[in-house]
Amino acid sequence: MAKEYGAEPPRTDIDSATGAMVLEFGDAYCGICSAARPAIEQALALRPDVRHLKIADGRGRPLGRSFGIKLWPTLVFLQDGREVQRLVRPMAAQPIAQALQALKSK
């Protein structure tokens, strides 16, 4: 079963996080997000060491605004709280898997 979009953590929690993390900004009712879901899940299945947070985004949501999110889904790849890569509307697993290579394992 697919993980649902959840509440956003405070930006300070993201900035102070250690390890590899992917933030997925989107919405449960977004058709493009639904279309991208299989590719995202396929790529992330190869990296169980990477923490994956699905963030419900929208108007007035401070975390998405702090990252400058404009389109869904947007994947933000973080290493120790710092952005190392970003993909907007990825529809294939390969670009996601390549971006995941920039993240270090534990």
QUIURWO-V782974 format. One record per residue. N is the residue number from 1. RES is the residue in one letter. PHI is phi in radians with two decimals (none if undefined). NEAR is the number of other C-alpha atoms within 8 Angstrom. Layout:
[[N:RES:PHI:NEAR] [N:RES:PHI:NEAR]]
//
This chain:
[[1:M:none:2] [2:A:-1.24:3] [3:K:-1.26:5] [4:E:-1.50:6] [5:Y:-1.21:11] [6:G:-2.15:8] [7:A:-1.18:6] [8:E:-1.51:7] [9:P:-1.35:7] [10:P:-1.12:7] [11:R:-1.02:8] [12:T:-1.08:6] [13:D:-1.17:8] [14:I:-1.16:9] [15:D:-1.10:9] [16:S:-1.68:8] [17:A:-1.18:8] [18:T:-1.91:7] [19:G:1.56:11] [20:A:-1.60:15] [21:M:-2.59:13] [22:V:-2.13:12] [23:L:-1.71:13] [24:E:-1.95:12] [25:F:-1.64:14] [26:G:-3.10:15] [27:D:-2.68:13] [28:A:-1.09:9] [29:Y:-1.68:6] [30:C:-1.46:9] [31:G:-1.14:6] [32:I:-1.16:9] [33:C:-1.08:14] [34:S:-1.11:10] [35:A:-1.18:8] [36:A:-1.43:13] [37:R:-0.91:8] [38:P:-1.03:8] [39:A:-1.15:12] [40:I:-1.11:13] [41:E:-1.12:8] [42:Q:-1.08:9] [43:A:-1.17:12] [44:L:-1.22:11] [45:A:-1.10:7] [46:L:-1.40:6] [47:R:-2.28:8] [48:P:-1.13:7] [49:D:-1.37:7] [50:V:-1.64:11] [51:R:-1.27:8] [52:H:-2.12:8] [53:L:-2.00:10] [54:K:-1.67:12] [55:I:-1.85:13] [56:A:-1.21:12] [57:D:-1.96:9] [58:G:2.86:8] [59:R:-0.98:4] [60:G:1.39:5] [61:R:-1.59:8] [62:P:-1.17:6] [63:L:-1.16:10] [64:G:-1.06:11] [65:R:-1.17:9] [66:S:-1.15:8] [67:F:-1.65:6] [68:G:1.21:6] [69:I:-1.23:10] [70:K:-2.13:4] [71:L:-2.20:7] [72:W:-2.00:13] [73:P:-1.32:14] [74:T:-2.13:15] [75:L:-1.82:11] [76:V:-1.97:12] [77:F:-1.68:15] [78:L:-2.11:14] [79:Q:-2.15:13] [80:D:0.90:11] [81:G:1.41:12] [82:R:-1.98:7] [83:E:-1.19:9] [84:V:-2.01:10] [85:Q:-2.87:9] [86:R:-2.60:10] [87:L:-2.22:9] [88:V:-1.94:9] [89:R:0.94:11] [90:P:-1.26:13] [91:M:-2.03:8] [92:A:-2.22:9] [93:A:-1.23:11] [94:Q:-1.04:7] [95:P:-1.09:8] [96:I:-1.18:14] [97:A:-1.06:10] [98:Q:-1.13:8] [99:A:-1.13:11] [100:L:-1.13:9] [101:Q:-1.12:7] [102:A:-1.28:8] [103:L:-1.65:11] [104:K:-1.44:8] [105:S:-1.29:7] [106:K:-1.07:5]]
//
